[in-house]
C-alpha cells in the first residue's frame, strides 16, 4: 500500500495540518480526511511529490490588480468560477502566473473553495486577499468583494507609483554625479597631477585633497567598490531582521520632508486597507491583524497591533490611536465619529481618500524642492573638482607673467 504525503485544513480548529498516511489510492485518502473534518489542500504519493508551481519572481502588483478587475467583471457577468479562472489563466503572458491560476482552477474544480485554493500560493495571494475572498464566498457576494478588492489594489498601485516617482529623479541625478566624479578622479585628475608634478607647481590645499582622493581611488578603487557593495548587502540583510527594521523605519519616519511623506503614505495604506476589510464583513480584530502586516512600516505595524490588543480588552479604537502619537488629530477625530455613528468603514474611506490626495500634493512639492537642490548639488560637486585643478594653473601663469616682466 503506497504512502501519501498530505496537507489540509482542519475545519474544527481552522489550522493547517500535514503528515503521511497509508492508503489504497489518492481518492481513498481524500475521503478519509474529509470524514475527519480535514479539507485536503494537497495529496502526493511519497517519493513522487510534485512541487507546487511557485513564483520565483513575485507577481507584480499591477498584474494582480488587472487580474482582479477582470475577474470581478467576469463573475458579475455570470460566468462560472472555474471557467473564469481558466480564461484568465490562458490570457496571462507570464507562465509562472499562468501556472498558479491553473493550479487554483484545478483545486476549485475538485471541490476546494476559492479562498483555500488561493491560500496555497501566499507569494501571490496574501492574507488580505485570501480573507476577503473567503468573506465574499461566505456571504455570497464574491462579485462585490472582487470589485472592492480590485479598487483597493489599484489605489495601492497608485500609492507605490507615487513613491517611485518621488525617488526616481533624485536617484538618477545622484547616480550621474557619482559616475561623473568617478570618471574625473579615475581618468582626468591623474593627468593634471602628472602635469603639476613635472612643473613643480606649489599646490593649494583643495588641489592636494582632490589628487590624494584620486590616488586612493587608483590604488584601492576595487577594494572600495567591494566594501561599498558589502556594506549595502549587509544593510539589506540587517533590515530583514526585526531590530534592523525598527531602527531604519524609525529613522525614515524622523527624516525631514521624506519622513512626513512616508507617514502620509502609510496612513493612507492603513486606513484604506482597514476600510476595505471592515466594509467586506471581516471582523475588526481580524481586519487589524491583516492591516498591521500590510502597513509596510514596522513602527506602524507594531502600533496597529497595540491598538488591536486594546480593542480586544474592550476599549474603543480612537483612544489607543491617540495614545500612540503617530496618527494626526484629524484621523483620530474621524475614527471617533465613525465609531459613535456606526460608520467606521465610511470614515476610514474618507481618511484614506484625504491622505491619498495629500500624498499627491506632497510628491509634487517634494519634486519642486528637490529639482533645484539636486542641480546645485551636481554643479557644486563637479565644479569644485574642476576649480581645484585650475587653481595651480592660475598660480603658474602668474609666476610666468612676473618672470616675463622682469
C-alpha positions in Angstrom: 0.0 0.0 0.0 1.5 3.4 -1.0 2.3 6.1 1.4 0.9 9.6 0.7 2.1 13.0 1.9 -0.9 15.3 2.6 -1.6 18.9 3.6 -5.0 20.1 4.6 -7.1 22.5 6.7 -8.9 21.3 9.9 -12.4 22.7 9.8 -12.8 22.4 13.6 -9.5 24.2 14.7 -9.2 26.2 11.4 -5.5 25.2 11.4 -3.3 23.8 8.6 -2.3 20.1 9.2 0.1 17.9 7.4 1.5 14.4 7.6 1.9 10.9 6.0 -0.6 8.1 5.7 -1.1 4.7 4.1 -4.0 4.5 1.7 -5.1 2.3 -1.3 -5.2 5.3 -3.5 -5.4 9.1 -3.5 -9.2 9.2 -3.6 -9.5 6.9 -0.6 -7.2 9.2 1.5 -9.1 12.3 0.4 -12.4 10.7 1.6 -10.8 9.6 4.9 -9.5 13.1 5.5 -12.9 14.7 4.8 -14.6 12.3 7.2 -12.2 13.7 9.9 -13.3 17.3 9.0 -10.0 18.0 7.2 -10.2 19.6 3.7 -7.3 18.3 1.6 -5.1 21.1 0.1 -2.6 18.7 -1.5 -2.0 14.9 -1.6 1.1 13.4 -3.3 2.5 9.9 -3.3 5.7 9.8 -1.2 8.7 9.7 -3.5 6.7 11.1 -6.4 5.9 14.5 -4.9 5.3 17.3 -7.4 6.3 20.6 -6.1 3.6 23.2 -6.4 4.3 25.8 -9.0 5.8 28.8 -7.2 6.5 32.3 -8.3 10.3 32.8 -8.3 9.7 36.4 -9.1 6.7 37.7 -7.2 3.8 38.7 -9.5 3.7 42.4 -9.9 1.0 44.3 -8.0 -0.2 45.9 -11.2 -0.6 42.5 -12.9 -2.5 41.2 -9.9 -4.7 44.3 -9.8 -5.6 43.9 -13.5 -6.4 40.2 -13.0 -8.7 41.0 -10.0 -10.5 43.7 -12.0 -11.0 41.3 -15.0 -12.1 38.5 -12.5 -14.7 40.8 -10.9 -16.2 41.8 -14.3 -16.4 38.1 -15.4 -18.1 37.0 -12.1 -20.6 39.9 -12.3 -21.4 38.8 -15.9 -22.5 35.4 -14.5 -19.7 33.2 -15.9 -18.9 30.0 -13.8 -16.0 30.4 -11.4 -13.9 27.6 -13.0 -14.4 29.0 -16.5 -13.3 32.5 -15.3 -10.1 31.2 -13.8 -9.3 29.1 -16.9 -9.9 32.1 -19.3 -7.8 34.4 -17.2 -5.0 31.9 -16.9 -4.9 31.4 -20.6 -4.6 35.2 -21.1 -1.6 35.6 -18.8 1.7 36.2 -20.7 3.8 35.2 -17.6 4.0 31.4 -17.5 4.6 31.4 -13.7 1.3 33.3 -13.0 -0.5 31.2 -15.6 0.6 28.0 -13.7 -0.6 29.4 -10.4 -4.0 30.3 -11.8 -4.3 26.9 -13.5 -3.5 25.3 -10.1 -6.2 27.4 -8.4 -8.7 26.4 -11.1 -7.8 22.7 -10.7 -8.3 22.9 -6.9 -11.6 24.7 -7.2 -12.8 22.2 -9.9 -12.0 19.4 -7.4 -14.3 20.9 -4.8 -12.0 23.2 -2.8 -13.1 26.8 -2.0 -11.5 29.6 -4.0 -10.0 31.1 -0.8 -8.4 27.8 0.2 -7.1 27.3 -3.3 -5.5 30.7 -3.4 -4.1 30.3 0.2 -1.7 27.7 -1.2 0.1 30.5 -3.1 1.0 33.1 -0.4 3.6 34.7 -2.7 0.8 35.8 -4.9 -2.3 36.0 -2.8 -1.5 37.5 0.6 -3.6 37.1 3.8 -5.7 40.3 2.9 -6.6 38.9 -0.5 -7.5 35.4 0.8 -9.5 36.7 3.7 -11.6 39.0 1.5 -12.2 36.2 -1.0 -13.3 33.9 1.9 -15.7 36.6 3.2 -17.1 37.0 -0.3 -17.7 33.3 -0.6 -19.3 33.0 2.8 -21.6 35.9 2.2 -22.5 35.0 -1.4 -21.1 38.4 -2.6 -17.9 37.3 -4.4 -18.5 39.7 -7.3 -18.9 42.7 -4.9 -15.8 41.7 -2.9 -13.7 41.3 -6.0 -14.8 44.8 -7.2 -13.8 46.3 -3.8 -10.5 44.3 -3.8 -9.6 45.5 -7.3 -10.4 49.1 -6.4 -8.2 48.7 -3.3 -5.3 47.2 -5.3 -5.5 49.9 -7.9 -5.2 52.5 -5.1 -2.2 50.7 -3.6 -0.5 50.6 -7.1 -1.1 54.3 -7.4 0.5 54.9 -3.9 3.6 52.8 -4.8 3.9 54.8 -8.1 3.9 58.0 -6.0 6.8 56.7 -4.0 8.7 55.7 -7.1 8.1 59.0 -8.9 9.5 60.8 -5.8 12.6 58.7 -5.8 13.5 58.2 -9.5 14.6 61.8 -10.2 17.0 62.2 -7.2 18.3 58.7 -7.8 19.2 59.5 -11.4 20.8 62.8 -10.6 22.9 61.3 -7.7 23.9 58.4 -9.9 25.0 60.8 -12.7 27.0 62.9 -10.1 28.8 59.8 -8.7 29.6 58.5 -12.2 31.0 61.9 -13.3 33.1 62.3 -10.2 34.4 58.7 -10.5 35.5 59.3 -14.1 37.1 62.6 -13.2 39.0 61.1 -10.3 40.0 58.0 -12.2 41.0 59.3 -15.7 41.2 63.1 -15.7 42.8 64.1 -12.3 45.9 61.8 -12.7 46.8 63.7 -16.0 46.7 67.0 -14.1 48.7 65.6 -11.2 51.5 64.4 -13.6 51.5 67.9 -15.2 51.8 69.7 -11.9 54.5 67.4 -10.7 56.5 68.0 -13.8 56.2 71.7 -13.5 57.0 71.7 -9.8 53.9 73.7 -9.0 53.1 74.7 -5.4 49.7 73.1 -4.9 46.9 74.7 -2.8 45.1 72.5 -0.2 41.9 71.8 -2.3 44.1 70.5 -5.1 46.1 68.3 -2.8 42.9 66.8 -1.3 41.5 66.0 -4.8 44.7 64.5 -6.0 45.0 62.4 -2.8 41.5 61.1 -3.3 42.3 60.3 -7.0 45.5 58.3 -5.9 43.4 56.4 -3.3 40.9 55.5 -6.0 43.6 54.5 -8.4 45.3 52.1 -5.9 42.3 50.9 -3.9 39.3 51.5 -6.2 38.4 47.9 -6.5 38.6 47.4 -2.7 36.4 50.5 -2.1 33.8 49.2 -4.5 33.8 45.8 -2.9 33.5 47.3 0.6 30.6 49.6 -0.5 28.8 46.6 -2.1 29.3 44.5 1.1 28.1 47.5 3.1 24.9 47.7 1.0 24.4 44.0 1.2 24.9 44.0 5.0 22.5 46.8 5.4 19.9 45.0 3.3 20.3 41.8 5.4 20.2 43.8 8.7 16.9 45.4 7.5 15.4 41.9 7.2 15.9 41.5 11.0 13.4 42.9 13.4 15.9 45.2 15.1 17.2 46.5 11.8 13.6 47.2 10.6 12.8 49.1 13.8 16.0 51.3 13.6 15.8 52.1 9.8 12.0 52.5 9.7 12.2 54.8 12.7 15.0 56.9 11.1 13.0 57.1 7.9 9.9 58.5 9.8 12.1 61.0 11.5 13.9 62.2 8.3 12.9 65.8 7.3 10.4 66.0 4.4 10.8 62.3 3.4 9.6 61.2 6.8 6.4 63.1 6.5 5.7 61.7 3.0 6.3 58.1 4.2 4.0 58.7 7.2 1.2 60.0 4.9 1.6 57.1 2.5 1.5 54.6 5.4 -1.6 56.2 7.0 -3.3 56.1 3.6 -2.5 52.4 3.2 -3.6 51.5 6.7 -7.0 53.4 6.6 -7.7 52.1 3.0 -6.9 48.5 4.0 -8.9 48.6 7.2 -11.9 50.3 5.4 -11.9 47.7 2.7 -11.8 44.8 5.1 -14.4 46.2 7.5 -16.8 47.0 4.6 -16.3 43.5 3.3 -17.5 42.0 6.6 -14.2 41.0 8.2 -14.3 41.2 12.0 -12.5 44.3 13.3 -9.8 42.3 15.2 -9.0 40.1 12.2 -9.0 43.2 10.0 -6.5 44.9 12.2 -4.2 41.8 12.2 -4.2 41.9 8.4 -3.8 45.7 8.2 -0.8 45.6 10.5 1.0 43.2 8.2 0.1 45.4 5.1 1.3 48.7 6.7 4.8 48.5 5.2 6.5 50.1 8.2 7.3 48.1 11.3 6.7 51.1 13.6 3.2 51.5 12.3 2.8 47.7 12.3 3.5 47.4 16.0 1.3 50.4 16.7 -1.7 48.8 14.9 -1.1 45.5 16.8 -1.2 47.5 20.1 -4.4 49.2 19.1 -5.9 45.8 18.2 -4.9 44.4 21.6 -6.5 47.4 23.4 -9.8 46.9 21.4 -9.7 43.2 22.4 -9.7 44.4 26.0 -12.9 46.3 25.4 -11.6 49.8 24.5 -12.6 51.9 21.5 -10.2 52.4 18.6 -9.7 56.2 18.8 -8.3 56.4 22.3 -5.4 54.0 21.8 -4.7 55.6 18.4 -4.4 58.9 20.2 -2.0 57.5 22.8 0.5 56.3 20.1 1.2 59.8 18.9 1.7 58.5 15.4 -1.8 59.5 14.0 -2.8 63.1 13.3 -5.7 64.6 15.2 -7.9 64.6 12.1 -7.6 60.8 11.7 -8.4 60.2 15.4 -11.4 62.5 15.3 -12.8 60.8 12.1 -12.3 57.4 13.7 -14.1 58.5 16.9 -17.0 59.9 14.9 -17.2 56.7 12.9 -17.3 54.6 16.0 -20.0 56.7 17.6 -22.2 56.7 14.4 -21.6 53.1 13.5 -20.0 54.2 10.2 -16.3 53.4 10.9 -15.7 52.0 7.4 -17.1 55.1 5.7 -15.0 57.4 7.9 -11.8 55.3 7.2 -12.5 55.5 3.5 -12.8 59.3 3.7 -9.5 59.5 5.6 -7.7 57.3 3.1 -9.0 59.5 0.2 -7.8 62.6 2.0 -4.3 61.2 2.6 -4.1 59.9 -1.0 -4.6 63.5 -2.2 -2.1 64.6 0.5 0.5 62.2 -0.9 0.0 63.5 -4.5 0.5 67.1 -3.2 3.5 66.1 -1.1 5.1 64.3 -4.0 4.6 67.4 -6.3 6.0 69.7 -3.6 9.0 67.4 -3.0 9.8 67.3 -6.7 9.6 71.1 -6.9 12.0 71.3 -3.9 14.4 68.6 -4.9 14.9 69.6 -8.6 16.9 72.9 -7.9 18.7 71.4 -4.8 19.9 68.4 -6.8 21.1 70.6 -9.7 23.0 72.7 -7.2 24.5 69.6 -5.7 25.6 68.3 -9.1 27.1 71.7 -10.1 28.9 72.2 -6.8 30.3 68.7 -6.7 31.8 68.6 -10.2 32.5 72.3 -10.2 34.6 72.1 -7.0 36.8 69.4 -8.6 37.3 71.3 -11.8 38.2 74.6 -10.0 40.6 72.8 -7.7 42.5 71.6 -10.8 42.7 75.0 -12.3 43.9 76.8 -9.2 47.6 75.8 -9.6 47.4 76.8 -13.2 46.5 80.3 -12.2 49.4 80.4 -9.8 51.8 79.2 -12.5 50.5 81.7 -15.1 51.0 84.5 -12.5 54.6 83.4 -11.9 55.4 83.2 -15.6 53.9 86.6 -16.1 56.1 88.1 -13.4 59.2 86.3 -14.8 58.4 87.7 -18.3 58.1 91.2 -17.0 61.5 91.1 -15.2 
